[in-house]
Amino acid sequence: MGLILLEALAAGLVFILIIWWTMFSGRKKGELHDDTEPEADSTPDDRGQPPKA
């Protein structure tokens, strides 16, 4: 009975270790963020100027 409990405890610790590893392993400063924003398709009338009436 004690051996079964010891094995269950070991399996639980391995499970927690795997969860911990997947949560906190990776880049030191987190994920890289893309600083460049995608440019919208600009038309000649879409340059920040009001449309001509």
C-alpha positions as CSV (number, residue, x, y, z in Angstrom):
1,M,0.0,0.0,0.0
2,G,2.8,2.4,0.9
3,L,4.5,1.7,-2.4
4,I,1.4,2.6,-4.4
5,L,1.1,5.9,-2.5
6,L,4.8,6.6,-3.2
7,E,4.4,5.9,-6.9
8,A,1.3,8.1,-7.0
9,L,3.2,10.9,-5.3
10,A,6.1,10.5,-7.8
11,A,3.6,10.6,-10.7
12,G,2.0,13.7,-9.4
13,L,5.4,15.4,-8.9
14,V,6.3,14.6,-12.5
15,F,3.0,15.9,-13.7
16,I,3.5,19.2,-11.8
17,L,7.1,19.4,-13.1
18,I,5.9,19.1,-16.7
19,I,3.2,21.7,-16.2
20,W,5.7,24.1,-14.6
21,W,8.3,23.5,-17.4
22,T,5.8,24.2,-20.1
23,M,4.5,27.4,-18.4
24,F,7.8,29.0,-17.5
25,S,10.3,27.8,-20.0
26,G,11.0,30.0,-23.0
27,R,12.6,33.3,-23.8
28,K,14.1,35.2,-20.9
29,K,12.0,38.4,-21.6
30,G,8.9,36.7,-22.9
31,E,7.6,36.5,-26.4
32,L,8.9,38.9,-29.0
33,H,6.4,41.6,-30.1
34,D,6.3,42.9,-33.7
35,D,6.8,46.6,-33.4
36,T,6.0,47.3,-37.0
37,E,2.3,47.9,-37.7
38,P,0.9,46.5,-41.0
39,E,0.4,49.3,-43.4
40,A,-3.1,49.7,-44.8
41,D,-3.6,50.0,-48.5
42,S,-3.4,53.7,-49.2
43,T,-5.2,55.2,-52.1
44,P,-4.5,58.7,-53.4
45,D,-7.4,60.1,-51.5
46,D,-6.3,58.3,-48.3
47,R,-3.4,60.5,-47.2
48,G,-4.9,62.2,-44.2
49,Q,-6.3,64.9,-46.4
50,P,-10.1,65.6,-46.6
51,P,-11.7,64.5,-49.9
52,K,-12.2,67.2,-52.5
53,A,-15.8,68.3,-52.9
